[in-house]
Structures are given as C-alpha cells and as structure tokens.
Amino acid sequence: MKVVVAHNRYREAIPSGENVIVDTEIEQLRAAGLSVVPFQRSSDSIEGMSVAQKALLPVSPMLGVTAQRDLAALIETERPDVLHLHNPYPLLSPRVIRTAHRYQVPVVQTVHNYRQVCSSGLYFRDGHNCHDCRGKVLGWPAITNKCYRGSAAQSAIMATTLAVHRPTWRSVDRYIALTDKIAAHLISYGIPAERIVIKPNGLPDPGQPDPLGDGFLYGARLSAEKGLGLLLEAWRQHPDGSLGPLRIAGDGELRHLAEQAAADRSDVTYLGPLDRAGMTAARQAAAVVVAVPTWEDVLPTVILEAMASGRPVLGTAVGGVPYLIGDGPEAAGWLAAPEVSALAAALPVARAGAMAMAVGARERYLRHFHPDVLTKRLIDIYAGMAAART
C-alpha cells in the first residue's frame, strides 16, 4: 500500500506536537512495511520566498495553486492508494482534498484542532474559550477580533477560506478524530458519524523509563492558552523551594513571564526552547510533567511523551487532557480545574504521589498509545479506504 502524507509544517522555532506526530507516524508506517511519500511544506520557507511568491501568500490558504500543481504531478507519478492530510495551512490549502479526488484518491484527515470552524483553530481568544463562529456561514467574529495572526485582513481571508471550503471538508472520505470530543465537533459541523474513526496519536516506545528525577517540568508554547500564567500563579501560592524545582521549556509571547519567574524565585528555572534531545533530558530530570492548558486542547503531545517516559502528569480538566490521563486504577496522573486555587492545591499532591503514579503512567501508555496498537489501527483505516476505492 502506498500513502501520501500531506502536511504544512509549523515553524521549527515554536515547539509543535503536530510536527512530531506526523514524523512519528511516517516512521511507524514505514517500519510496518508501507510505502510512504511525504508531501510537505514548511512555514519556515516563507521567509526565504521571492517578492512575487510572498504576494500570493494571502490566497494560499484558499487556493494553494503551486501546491495543487505539485501534488497532481506527485499523484500521477506515485499512484498512491490514499492521501493522509494533517495541517493544510497556509501553503497547501484544503484544495489538496479536491486535487486528490480528481485522481480518485481517497482522503483521510487527522483533525488536530478546530479549524474547520475556528480561524485560529483553538476555540480560544482574549484569554477565554470562544465559540462565536460556530454555526455561522461566515466567521465574521474572527474578522472583528483579528483571530488569525492578529490581522483583520488575514482573518478575513481565513474566514472566507473556511466558508468556501465547507463542501471540501465535508467531502473527506474518513476523518480521524483524536478523541470523542473531536468526533462530536465534527458531527456538529455536519460530518456523518460513519465517516469518523476515533484514534488517538501515539509515540515510539523510548524504552524502560529512567528513575524519577525531582520537581516539575512545563514544556509547551509559552502562550496564554497553554496555561503558563495559570501555572505560575498557582506556583506562587507556595513558599520558594517547598515543591522542589519547576523547570520551564519553550518559547512564545509569554516568555517574559518565565524569565521573570526565574529571576524572582530560586525554585524556577527557564530552560529556553529545547530540541527533542533537550526535552528528553528535561523529562528525565523531572518527577512530574505539567500540562495545564486553559483552552480545549485536543491531545497534548507533551502528555504522551510523559507517559511513555514513565512520568505522571498534572493536567487541567479541559479538552483531551482527561482522555489522555484517564481516571481510577488506570490514571496516569492528576486532574485539576483550570483555576489558580485548584491547581495550587494539586501541586503538593502530585509531588507527594509521583513515585506511586509513575508505574501507572507507563502502563497506560503501553495499553493505549503504543505504536504496536495504533499503527495497526491506522493501516486498517487505509486498507478500508483503498478497498472501497477498488
């Protein structure tokens, strides 16, 4: 079986769990014997584009003219059985779905965010969850609030793109919803339930976990929706040093908060943006990984990485976080409401219970998120699409 994996990569300077997942799935599929042909563009390439190319960027989310030409040539050469789409913005465009269908190639899409409806993809703006564009023919609230890249003009283009491509999205042959909440989002958008399969992301097995380190690790974009401000407010409810160290890794618009916290307290260290090796070392040095988004985060990769490494997780009860952490005997950590008082109360509980919870975190990964489990399910999805095509 031959699969084209289409993905617009996010900028490498900002940690992207989606990039990690796409790379991982390609490796796993090849290891399972499939022929995988990547069709990828990177947002990092925009900076080096010519003036003429940059002039066409505003319409790329809608048309992706160059991408369609290149994809058509690739399909004619490779004759794939399936196209698997991840992120199409801004350089690919949802039009790749139409291009694939023109050659009778079925399309599978993994839904990593809410961008069928929301211009930012987050259902989050101005520090709170937002569903103002849900159910509207044109997402004018996104334009008014400059939800896409802080620009009314670019938000207008993205909102128009979403409106124009509503029939395109509804033509996808099979959707992969990472959780039941994403499945519900797709159904509310008008996708028939029989075209949706729930399959979470998984990560390669890093092997037997190292002994627990000490303290907490926060590794994510330093942005409001990822909860850095919430975490620091909760951390300040405890005396300096009483919880062990807090290490913060990542970059983003709230970097100054991490730098200030590290300057103010001896128990906070800002590690800056880290590559994969750096993040691995930071996890090994920690006892608990913190994942405290305040938006409806779909399936944070940082939690998968923590469980695979035998690190329990302290998370907020939003989005896909409860799905990942679980509850009862299978729990891989602790959940708190996305509020300062609730998170402050959970921090010492997590510190005290880290050793006891570590084994359960690793076991939950092995049962539900190991590639041996999830790659087979993904191949079965492809096989069903290829068979229907035949």
Solvent accessible surface area in square Angstrom, and as a share of the most:
residue,aa,sasa,rsa
1,M,88,0.39
2,K,52,0.22
3,V,0,0.00
4,V,0,0.00
5,V,4,0.02
6,A,0,0.00
7,H,0,0.00
8,N,0,0.00
9,R,43,0.16
10,Y,67,0.26
11,R,116,0.42
12,E,108,0.48
13,A,68,0.53
14,I,48,0.24
15,P,52,0.33
16,S,19,0.12
17,G,29,0.28
18,E,22,0.10
19,N,7,0.03
20,V,28,0.16
21,I,1,0.00
22,V,0,0.00
23,D,30,0.16
24,T,5,0.03
25,E,12,0.05
26,I,11,0.06
27,E,102,0.46
28,Q,26,0.11
29,L,1,0.01
30,R,123,0.45
31,A,93,0.72
32,A,54,0.42
33,G,64,0.61
34,L,20,0.10
35,S,50,0.33
36,V,10,0.06
37,V,22,0.13
38,P,58,0.36
39,F,11,0.05
40,Q,44,0.20
41,R,68,0.25
42,S,30,0.19
43,S,17,0.11
44,D,63,0.33
45,S,55,0.35
46,I,32,0.16
47,E,152,0.68
48,G,75,0.72
49,M,44,0.20
50,S,58,0.38
51,V,132,0.76
52,A,71,0.55
53,Q,97,0.43
54,K,85,0.36
55,A,73,0.57
56,L,116,0.58
57,L,37,0.18
58,P,65,0.41
59,V,64,0.37
60,S,15,0.10
61,P,7,0.05
62,M,40,0.18
63,L,61,0.30
64,G,4,0.04
65,V,100,0.58
66,T,70,0.41
67,A,3,0.02
68,Q,20,0.09
69,R,156,0.57
70,D,45,0.24
71,L,0,0.00
72,A,13,0.10
73,A,55,0.43
74,L,37,0.18
75,I,2,0.01
76,E,88,0.40
77,T,108,0.63
78,E,49,0.22
79,R,159,0.58
80,P,0,0.00
81,D,43,0.22
82,V,0,0.00
83,L,0,0.00
84,H,1,0.00
85,L,0,0.00
86,H,2,0.01
87,N,6,0.03
88,P,6,0.04
89,Y,7,0.03
90,P,9,0.06
91,L,19,0.09
92,L,0,0.00
93,S,0,0.00
94,P,0,0.00
95,R,63,0.23
96,V,0,0.00
97,I,0,0.00
98,R,92,0.34
99,T,2,0.01
100,A,0,0.00
101,H,52,0.23
102,R,147,0.54
103,Y,45,0.17
104,Q,127,0.56
105,V,1,0.01
106,P,13,0.08
107,V,0,0.00
108,V,0,0.00
109,Q,9,0.04
110,T,1,0.01
111,V,1,0.01
112,H,25,0.11
113,N,29,0.15
114,Y,8,0.03
115,R,33,0.12
116,Q,7,0.03
117,V,24,0.14
118,C,15,0.09
119,S,3,0.02
120,S,22,0.14
121,G,1,0.01
122,L,37,0.19
123,Y,4,0.02
124,F,18,0.08
125,R,53,0.19
126,D,117,0.61
127,G,53,0.51
128,H,87,0.39
129,N,63,0.32
130,C,19,0.11
131,H,68,0.31
132,D,59,0.30
133,C,18,0.11
134,R,112,0.41
135,G,82,0.79
136,K,69,0.29
137,V,123,0.71
138,L,70,0.35
139,G,11,0.11
140,W,144,0.50
141,P,8,0.05
142,A,1,0.01
143,I,46,0.23
144,T,97,0.57
145,N,55,0.28
146,K,104,0.44
147,C,32,0.19
148,Y,16,0.06
149,R,142,0.52
150,G,58,0.56
151,S,28,0.18
152,A,41,0.32
153,A,70,0.54
154,Q,70,0.31
155,S,0,0.00
156,A,33,0.26
157,I,48,0.24
158,M,1,0.00
159,A,2,0.02
160,T,51,0.30
161,T,0,0.00
162,L,9,0.04
163,A,24,0.18
164,V,60,0.34
165,H,0,0.00
166,R,54,0.20
167,P,88,0.56
168,T,3,0.02
169,W,3,0.01
170,R,99,0.36
171,S,46,0.30
172,V,0,0.00
173,D,44,0.23
174,R,52,0.19
175,Y,0,0.00
176,I,0,0.00
177,A,0,0.00
178,L,3,0.01
179,T,2,0.01
180,D,85,0.44
181,K,110,0.47
182,I,1,0.00
183,A,11,0.08
184,A,60,0.47
185,H,11,0.05
186,L,0,0.00
187,I,88,0.44
188,S,81,0.52
189,Y,15,0.06
190,G,43,0.41
191,I,3,0.01
192,P,48,0.30
193,A,61,0.48
194,E,134,0.60
195,R,59,0.21
196,I,23,0.11
197,V,47,0.27
198,I,67,0.34
199,K,4,0.02
200,P,5,0.03
201,N,3,0.02
202,G,6,0.06
203,L,10,0.05
204,P,62,0.39
205,D,55,0.28
206,P,85,0.53
207,G,30,0.29
208,Q,160,0.71
209,P,35,0.22
210,D,68,0.35
211,P,118,0.74
212,L,33,0.17
213,G,31,0.30
214,D,66,0.34
215,G,2,0.02
216,F,1,0.00
217,L,0,0.00
218,Y,2,0.01
219,G,9,0.09
220,A,20,0.16
221,R,69,0.25
222,L,0,0.00
223,S,4,0.02
224,A,49,0.38
225,E,16,0.07
226,K,29,0.12
227,G,1,0.01
228,L,0,0.00
229,G,24,0.23
230,L,23,0.11
231,L,0,0.00
232,L,4,0.02
233,E,74,0.33
234,A,0,0.00
235,W,1,0.00
236,R,117,0.43
237,Q,105,0.47
238,H,36,0.16
239,P,97,0.61
240,D,71,0.37
241,G,45,0.43
242,S,58,0.37
243,L,6,0.03
244,G,11,0.11
245,P,34,0.21
246,L,0,0.00
247,R,51,0.19
248,I,0,0.00
249,A,1,0.01
250,G,2,0.02
251,D,34,0.18
252,G,24,0.23
253,E,120,0.54
254,L,33,0.16
255,R,91,0.33
256,H,105,0.47
257,L,61,0.30
258,A,0,0.00
259,E,78,0.35
260,Q,101,0.45
261,A,4,0.03
262,A,33,0.26
263,A,83,0.64
264,D,92,0.48
265,R,34,0.13
266,S,105,0.68
267,D,11,0.06
268,V,6,0.04
269,T,65,0.38
270,Y,36,0.14
271,L,64,0.32
272,G,8,0.08
273,P,67,0.42
274,L,55,0.27
275,D,103,0.54
276,R,133,0.49
277,A,75,0.58
278,G,21,0.20
279,M,32,0.14
280,T,55,0.32
281,A,58,0.45
282,A,7,0.06
283,R,20,0.07
284,Q,77,0.34
285,A,42,0.32
286,A,0,0.00
287,A,14,0.11
288,V,1,0.01
289,V,0,0.00
290,V,2,0.01
291,A,6,0.04
292,V,1,0.01
293,P,4,0.02
294,T,33,0.19
295,W,11,0.04
296,E,43,0.19
297,D,9,0.05
298,V,5,0.03
299,L,12,0.06
300,P,10,0.06
301,T,14,0.08
302,V,19,0.11
303,I,0,0.00
304,L,0,0.00
305,E,39,0.18
306,A,0,0.00
307,M,0,0.00
308,A,3,0.03
309,S,18,0.12
310,G,3,0.03
311,R,2,0.01
312,P,0,0.00
313,V,0,0.00
314,L,0,0.00
315,G,0,0.00
316,T,0,0.00
317,A,52,0.40
318,V,18,0.10
319,G,6,0.06
320,G,2,0.02
321,V,0,0.00
322,P,43,0.27
323,Y,74,0.28
324,L,0,0.00
325,I,1,0.00
326,G,13,0.12
327,D,113,0.59
328,G,55,0.53
329,P,146,0.92
330,E,67,0.30
331,A,13,0.10
332,A,0,0.00
333,G,8,0.07
334,W,39,0.14
335,L,68,0.34
336,A,9,0.07
337,A,42,0.32
338,P,52,0.33
339,E,99,0.44
340,V,53,0.31
341,S,82,0.53
342,A,31,0.24
343,L,0,0.00
344,A,10,0.08
345,A,65,0.51
346,A,14,0.11
347,L,0,0.00
348,P,53,0.33
349,V,85,0.49
350,A,0,0.00
351,R,96,0.35
352,A,92,0.71
353,G,21,0.20
354,A,5,0.04
355,M,142,0.64
356,A,93,0.72
357,M,47,0.21
358,A,13,0.10
359,V,97,0.56
360,G,18,0.17
361,A,0,0.00
362,R,29,0.11
363,E,77,0.34
364,R,23,0.09
365,Y,0,0.00
366,L,72,0.36
367,R,104,0.38
368,H,68,0.30
369,F,3,0.01
370,H,29,0.13
371,P,20,0.12
372,D,114,0.59
373,V,58,0.33
374,L,5,0.03
375,T,16,0.09
376,K,131,0.56
377,R,92,0.34
378,L,4,0.02
379,I,39,0.20
380,D,76,0.39
381,I,18,0.09
382,Y,0,0.00
383,A,42,0.32
384,G,37,0.36
385,M,13,0.06
386,A,17,0.13
387,A,72,0.56
388,A,83,0.64
389,R,101,0.37
390,T,152,0.88
